């Protein structure tokens, strides 16, 4: 099948429920021979994400975003687990909220409780690490094949240097530290709490960046990053201000990381979050789960590290928080969006495709051009897009220039 044919097929394909055969929640729903498919792919391709105990999505059973998420995972051969989520009630929300100065909305409280449910699942599982993603995030087609290996290698270098007390300037680093040497693909999980791989910004002043001892970092060349004109304007300005070259990603000690689009937790980090820091809205109030985690990294001695720019970002559509708040009449933006989107959900069209683009992602896997219900086309996308890294997306059909050119 040539490129013209695949674009034609993708353009005419409709919604499908035959998506990612290895998402555990969908195995029960779809009964599509998950175990056989999973075994076949694992024999053929060593998945670098196996170095996380699990990749977990925070997603309600009724979420209209789930099918698009699983199709993207299928194309890039990432196994995603979706733990069952309770149906939260107003009583649950009231119990979660602090009695002293609550600041949280109903939608934010429900999103926060969904994350806590995933933390409990993780701690009950006995696993040592997990990567958590929200169900509206996108990632580049090169995530598994090139982006993650580079970021993980940088993490191993940083954590090994921290453990040995021997930080090195960027120019003197010559050898790649192996997972065995670092006691883990992402370094020893006893040495970190949170890895921010997806966020909406870890931004700070240049004066904070000048001290490499205070903010250890490793810069890695990454040709799969978008050009500056296709980055979010704030990201573009920030990277230029701190002197990061074009097509370069930097991994560094977190300073002010915001949003929880995609982040990894060690067991110790999850235990502290659930039992000590974020098990409910704190006294005095908090606006959101991601704000509380930012405070944990900034103020409460959590050992947090960021990839900058991020590897995961949410698509430009109303969040689940906005949707829940809209139902209570508190979010007019979501109401306006709903008038433009067909049922069954805000930000999702009539065929289930998640609408919008993700900033700072050069070739997002959840682009509308990759939507298909044809098994042969899915296998083609797995090979040509996911494994070989060819971006077959129609750049003109999808508006990837939505970020202001100022």
C-alpha positions as CSV (number, residue, x, y, z in Angstrom):
1,X,0.0,0.0,0.0
2,X,1.6,3.3,-1.1
3,X,1.4,6.7,0.7
4,X,-1.4,8.0,-1.5
5,X,-3.5,4.9,-0.9
6,X,-3.0,5.0,2.9
7,X,-4.0,8.7,3.1
8,X,-7.1,7.9,1.1
9,X,-8.0,5.0,3.4
10,X,-7.4,7.1,6.5
11,X,-9.4,9.9,5.2
12,X,-12.5,7.8,4.6
13,X,-12.2,5.4,7.5
14,X,-14.8,5.5,10.3
15,X,-14.9,4.8,14.0
16,X,-13.8,1.4,15.2
17,X,-13.9,-0.6,18.4
18,X,-11.1,-3.0,17.2
19,X,-8.4,-1.0,18.7
20,X,-5.5,-1.7,21.0
21,X,-5.7,-5.4,21.7
22,X,-3.4,-5.2,24.8
23,X,-5.3,-2.6,26.9
24,X,-6.5,-4.8,29.8
25,X,-9.8,-3.1,30.2
26,X,-10.6,-3.3,26.5
27,X,-9.8,-7.0,26.4
28,X,-12.8,-7.8,28.5
29,X,-15.0,-5.5,26.4
30,X,-13.9,-6.5,22.9
31,X,-12.8,-10.1,23.3
32,X,-10.3,-9.7,20.4
33,X,-7.7,-12.3,21.2
34,X,-5.6,-10.0,23.4
35,X,-3.2,-12.5,24.8
36,X,-2.2,-14.0,21.4
37,X,-1.6,-10.6,19.9
38,X,0.3,-9.4,22.9
39,X,2.6,-12.4,22.9
40,X,3.2,-12.0,19.2
41,X,4.2,-8.4,19.5
42,X,6.4,-9.0,22.5
43,X,8.3,-11.7,20.7
44,X,8.9,-9.5,17.7
45,X,9.6,-6.2,19.4
46,X,11.4,-5.5,22.7
47,X,9.3,-2.8,24.3
48,X,11.4,-0.3,26.1
49,X,8.3,0.7,28.2
50,X,8.5,-2.7,29.9
51,X,11.0,-0.8,32.2
52,X,7.9,0.7,33.9
53,X,6.0,-1.8,35.9
54,X,2.8,-0.6,34.1
55,X,1.6,2.2,31.8
56,X,-1.7,3.3,33.3
57,X,-4.4,5.6,31.9
58,X,-6.8,7.6,34.1
59,X,-10.0,7.2,32.2
60,X,-13.7,6.7,33.1
61,X,-15.4,3.8,31.5
62,X,-17.8,6.2,29.7
63,X,-14.9,8.4,28.4
64,X,-15.3,9.1,24.7
65,X,-11.6,9.6,24.5
66,X,-10.7,6.0,25.3
67,X,-11.0,4.6,21.7
68,X,-8.7,7.2,20.3
69,X,-6.2,6.6,23.1
70,X,-6.1,2.8,22.5
71,X,-5.7,3.2,18.7
72,X,-2.7,5.5,19.3
73,X,-1.3,2.9,21.7
74,X,-1.9,0.2,19.1
75,X,0.0,2.1,16.4
76,X,3.0,2.7,18.6
77,X,2.8,-0.7,20.3
78,X,2.4,0.5,23.9
79,X,0.6,-1.6,26.4
80,X,-1.9,0.5,28.4
81,X,-3.7,-0.7,31.5
82,X,-6.9,1.2,32.4
83,X,-8.0,0.4,36.0
84,X,-11.7,0.5,36.6
85,X,-12.9,3.9,38.1
86,X,-15.8,4.3,40.5
87,X,-18.7,6.5,39.5
88,X,-18.1,9.5,41.8
89,X,-21.0,11.0,43.7
90,X,-21.6,14.4,45.2
91,X,-21.1,12.7,48.6
92,X,-17.6,11.5,47.5
93,X,-16.7,15.0,46.4
94,X,-17.8,16.6,49.7
95,X,-15.9,14.0,51.7
96,X,-12.8,14.7,49.6
97,X,-13.0,18.5,50.0
98,X,-11.4,20.2,53.0
99,X,-13.8,21.8,55.5
100,X,-11.4,24.8,55.9
101,X,-11.2,27.0,52.8
102,X,-11.9,24.6,50.0
103,X,-10.9,26.0,46.5
104,X,-11.6,22.9,44.3
105,X,-14.4,22.6,41.8
106,X,-16.4,19.5,41.4
107,X,-14.7,18.5,38.1
108,X,-11.2,19.0,39.6
109,X,-12.1,17.0,42.7
110,X,-13.4,14.1,40.5
111,X,-10.2,14.2,38.4
112,X,-8.1,14.2,41.6
113,X,-10.0,11.2,43.0
114,X,-9.5,9.4,39.7
115,X,-5.7,9.8,40.1
116,X,-5.9,8.6,43.7
117,X,-7.7,5.5,42.6
118,X,-4.9,4.8,40.2
119,X,-2.4,5.2,43.1
120,X,-4.2,2.6,45.1
121,X,-4.3,0.2,42.2
122,X,-0.5,0.7,41.8
123,X,0.3,0.1,45.4
124,X,-1.9,-2.9,45.6
125,X,-0.2,-4.3,42.4
126,X,3.2,-4.8,44.1
127,X,4.9,-3.1,41.1
128,X,7.8,-0.8,41.6
129,X,7.1,1.9,39.0
130,X,4.3,3.1,36.8
131,X,3.8,5.7,34.1
132,X,0.4,7.5,34.4
133,X,-1.2,9.3,31.5
134,X,-4.5,11.1,31.1
135,X,-6.8,9.9,28.4
136,X,-6.6,13.1,26.3
137,X,-2.8,13.1,25.8
138,X,-1.0,12.7,22.5
139,X,2.6,11.6,21.9
140,X,4.9,11.5,18.9
141,X,5.2,8.5,16.7
142,X,8.9,8.3,17.7
143,X,8.1,8.1,21.4
144,X,9.0,4.4,21.9
145,X,11.7,4.1,19.2
146,X,13.9,7.1,19.9
147,X,12.6,9.7,22.3
148,X,12.2,7.5,25.4
149,X,15.6,5.8,25.0
150,X,17.3,9.2,24.9
151,X,15.4,10.7,27.9
152,X,16.0,7.5,29.9
153,X,19.7,7.5,29.2
154,X,19.8,11.1,30.4
155,X,18.0,10.1,33.6
156,X,20.4,7.3,34.2
157,X,23.3,9.7,33.9
158,X,21.8,12.3,36.2
159,X,20.8,9.8,38.9
160,X,24.1,8.0,38.8
161,X,26.0,11.3,39.2
162,X,23.7,12.3,42.0
163,X,24.3,9.0,43.8
164,X,28.0,9.2,43.4
165,X,28.1,12.9,44.2
166,X,30.0,13.6,41.0
167,X,28.1,15.9,38.8
168,X,29.7,16.5,35.4
169,X,29.5,19.3,32.9
170,X,27.7,18.4,29.7
171,X,30.8,18.6,27.6
172,X,32.7,16.0,29.7
173,X,30.0,13.2,29.5
174,X,31.2,10.6,27.0
175,X,29.8,7.2,28.0
176,X,26.2,6.1,28.1
177,X,25.4,4.6,31.5
178,X,23.7,1.2,31.0
179,X,20.6,0.2,32.9
180,X,22.6,-2.4,34.8
181,X,25.1,0.3,35.9
182,X,22.3,2.6,36.9
183,X,20.3,-0.2,38.6
184,X,17.3,0.4,36.3
185,X,16.3,1.6,32.8
186,X,15.2,4.9,34.4
187,X,17.8,4.7,37.1
188,X,17.2,3.2,40.5
189,X,13.6,3.9,41.5
190,X,14.7,4.3,45.1
191,X,16.5,7.5,43.8
192,X,13.5,9.3,42.4
193,X,9.9,10.0,43.2
194,X,8.3,11.6,40.1
195,X,9.5,11.8,36.5
196,X,7.6,14.5,34.5
197,X,7.5,13.2,31.0
198,X,4.3,15.1,30.1
199,X,3.4,18.5,31.4
200,X,2.2,21.9,30.4
201,X,5.4,23.6,31.4
202,X,8.3,23.5,33.8
203,X,9.3,27.1,33.3
204,X,11.5,29.4,35.4
205,X,13.7,32.4,35.1
206,X,17.1,32.3,33.5
207,X,18.8,33.3,36.8
208,X,17.6,30.0,38.3
209,X,19.1,28.0,35.4
210,X,22.6,29.4,35.7
211,X,23.6,27.2,38.6
212,X,24.1,23.7,37.2
213,X,24.9,22.3,40.7
214,X,21.5,23.4,42.0
215,X,19.7,22.3,38.8
216,X,21.5,19.3,37.4
217,X,20.7,18.7,33.7
218,X,21.6,16.7,30.6
219,X,20.8,18.0,27.1
220,X,20.1,15.6,24.3
221,X,19.8,16.2,20.6
222,X,16.4,15.2,19.3
223,X,15.6,15.7,15.6
224,X,12.1,14.5,16.2
225,X,11.2,17.6,18.1
226,X,9.1,20.2,16.2
227,X,10.7,23.3,14.8
228,X,10.3,26.4,17.0
229,X,7.5,27.9,14.9
230,X,5.4,24.8,15.6
231,X,5.9,24.9,19.4
232,X,3.6,26.6,21.8
233,X,4.7,30.3,22.0
234,X,5.5,30.0,25.8
235,X,7.7,27.0,25.3
236,X,9.5,28.6,22.4
237,X,10.2,31.7,24.3
238,X,11.2,29.8,27.4
239,X,13.7,27.5,25.6
240,X,15.3,30.5,23.8
241,X,15.6,32.4,27.1
242,X,17.5,29.7,28.9
243,X,19.7,29.0,25.8
244,X,18.5,25.6,24.7
245,X,19.4,24.9,21.1
246,X,16.8,24.1,18.5
247,X,16.0,20.3,18.3
248,X,17.3,19.8,21.8
249,X,15.5,18.4,24.8
250,X,16.9,18.9,28.3
251,X,16.3,16.6,31.3
252,X,16.7,18.4,34.6
253,X,15.7,18.6,38.2
254,X,12.1,19.9,38.3
255,X,11.5,23.5,39.4
256,X,7.9,24.4,38.7
257,X,6.3,21.5,36.8
258,X,2.6,21.9,36.1
259,X,0.0,19.5,34.7
260,X,0.0,15.7,34.9
261,X,-0.4,14.7,31.3
262,X,2.2,11.9,31.6
263,X,4.3,11.3,34.7
264,X,6.1,8.3,36.2
265,X,6.0,7.4,39.9
266,X,8.2,5.2,42.0
267,X,6.5,3.2,44.7
268,X,7.9,5.5,47.4
269,X,6.6,8.5,45.5
270,X,3.2,7.0,45.2
271,X,3.0,6.1,48.9
272,X,4.0,9.6,49.9
273,X,1.4,11.2,47.6
274,X,-1.4,9.0,48.7
275,X,-0.8,8.9,52.4
276,X,1.0,12.1,53.3
277,X,0.5,14.8,50.7
278,X,-2.4,14.4,48.2
279,X,-4.9,11.9,49.7
280,X,-7.5,14.7,49.9
281,X,-7.7,18.4,49.5
282,X,-5.3,20.0,52.0
283,X,-6.3,22.5,54.7
284,X,-6.6,25.9,53.2
285,X,-7.6,24.5,49.8
286,X,-6.0,23.5,46.5
287,X,-7.3,24.0,43.0
288,X,-6.1,20.8,41.4
289,X,-4.2,17.5,41.8
290,X,-1.4,18.8,39.5
291,X,-1.0,21.9,41.6
292,X,-0.6,19.8,44.7
293,X,2.1,17.7,43.0
294,X,3.9,20.8,41.9
295,X,3.9,21.8,45.6
296,X,5.3,18.4,46.5
297,X,8.2,18.8,44.1
298,X,8.9,22.5,44.9
299,X,8.2,22.6,48.6
300,X,8.0,19.1,50.1
301,X,11.3,17.6,49.1
302,X,10.0,15.2,46.5
303,X,12.7,14.1,44.1
304,X,11.3,15.2,40.8
305,X,12.8,15.4,37.3
306,X,11.5,16.9,34.1
307,X,11.9,16.4,30.4
308,X,11.7,19.8,28.7
309,X,10.1,20.0,26.2
310,X,7.7,17.3,27.3
311,X,7.0,14.0,25.6
312,X,3.3,14.0,26.3
313,X,0.8,16.9,25.9
314,X,-3.0,17.0,25.9
315,X,-4.9,17.8,22.7
316,X,-6.5,21.1,22.4
317,X,-10.0,20.1,23.5
318,X,-11.9,20.7,26.7
319,X,-10.6,18.6,29.6
320,X,-12.7,16.1,31.6
321,X,-12.7,18.7,34.3
322,X,-14.3,21.3,32.0
323,X,-16.9,18.8,30.9
324,X,-17.9,18.0,34.4
325,X,-18.0,21.6,35.5
326,X,-20.0,22.5,32.3
327,X,-22.7,20.1,33.4
328,X,-23.0,22.2,36.6
329,X,-23.1,25.4,34.6
330,X,-19.7,26.6,35.7
331,X,-17.6,26.4,32.5
332,X,-19.0,28.3,29.5
333,X,-16.0,27.4,27.3
334,X,-16.9,23.7,27.4
335,X,-20.6,24.6,26.7
336,X,-19.5,26.6,23.6
337,X,-17.3,23.7,22.4
338,X,-20.1,21.2,22.9
339,X,-22.3,23.2,20.4
340,X,-19.6,22.6,17.7
341,X,-18.9,18.9,18.5
342,X,-21.3,16.1,17.6
343,X,-22.4,13.6,20.3
344,X,-21.3,11.6,22.3
345,X,-18.9,14.1,23.9
346,X,-17.2,17.4,24.0
347,X,-14.1,17.5,21.9
348,X,-15.0,14.2,20.2
349,X,-16.7,14.1,16.8
350,X,-19.5,11.8,15.8
351,X,-17.0,9.0,14.9
352,X,-15.2,9.2,18.2
353,X,-12.1,11.0,17.0
354,X,-10.5,13.3,19.5
355,X,-10.4,16.8,18.0
356,X,-7.6,19.4,18.3
357,X,-3.8,19.3,18.1
358,X,-1.2,18.8,20.8
359,X,1.5,21.5,21.1
360,X,5.2,20.6,21.1
361,X,4.5,17.2,19.4
362,X,5.8,17.1,15.9
363,X,3.8,14.1,14.6
364,X,1.1,13.2,17.1
365,X,-0.2,9.6,17.0
366,X,-3.7,10.8,17.7
367,X,-4.0,12.9,14.6
368,X,-7.2,12.5,12.7
369,X,-5.3,11.3,9.7
370,X,-4.4,8.1,11.5
371,X,-8.0,7.2,12.4
372,X,-9.1,3.9,10.8
373,X,-11.3,0.9,11.4
374,X,-9.5,-1.4,8.9
375,X,-7.3,-4.0,10.5
376,X,-5.0,-4.1,7.5
377,X,-4.5,-0.4,7.7
378,X,-3.8,-0.5,11.5
379,X,-1.1,-3.1,10.8
380,X,0.3,-0.9,8.1
381,X,0.4,2.1,10.4
382,X,2.1,-0.1,13.1
383,X,4.9,-0.9,10.7
384,X,5.3,2.3,8.7
385,X,4.4,4.9,11.3
386,X,5.1,3.2,14.6
387,X,8.2,1.2,13.8
388,X,9.8,3.0,10.8
389,X,8.8,6.5,12.0
390,X,7.2,7.8,8.8
391,X,4.8,10.6,9.5
392,X,1.9,10.0,7.0
393,X,-0.2,12.7,8.4
394,X,-1.7,15.3,6.1
395,X,-0.2,18.5,7.4
396,X,-2.6,20.7,5.5
397,X,-5.7,18.8,6.6
398,X,-4.7,19.1,10.2
399,X,-4.0,22.5,11.6
400,X,-0.6,22.2,13.2
401,X,-0.1,26.0,13.0
402,X,-2.6,26.9,15.8
403,X,0.0,28.1,18.2
404,X,0.5,31.9,17.9
405,X,3.5,33.1,15.8
406,X,4.4,36.1,18.0
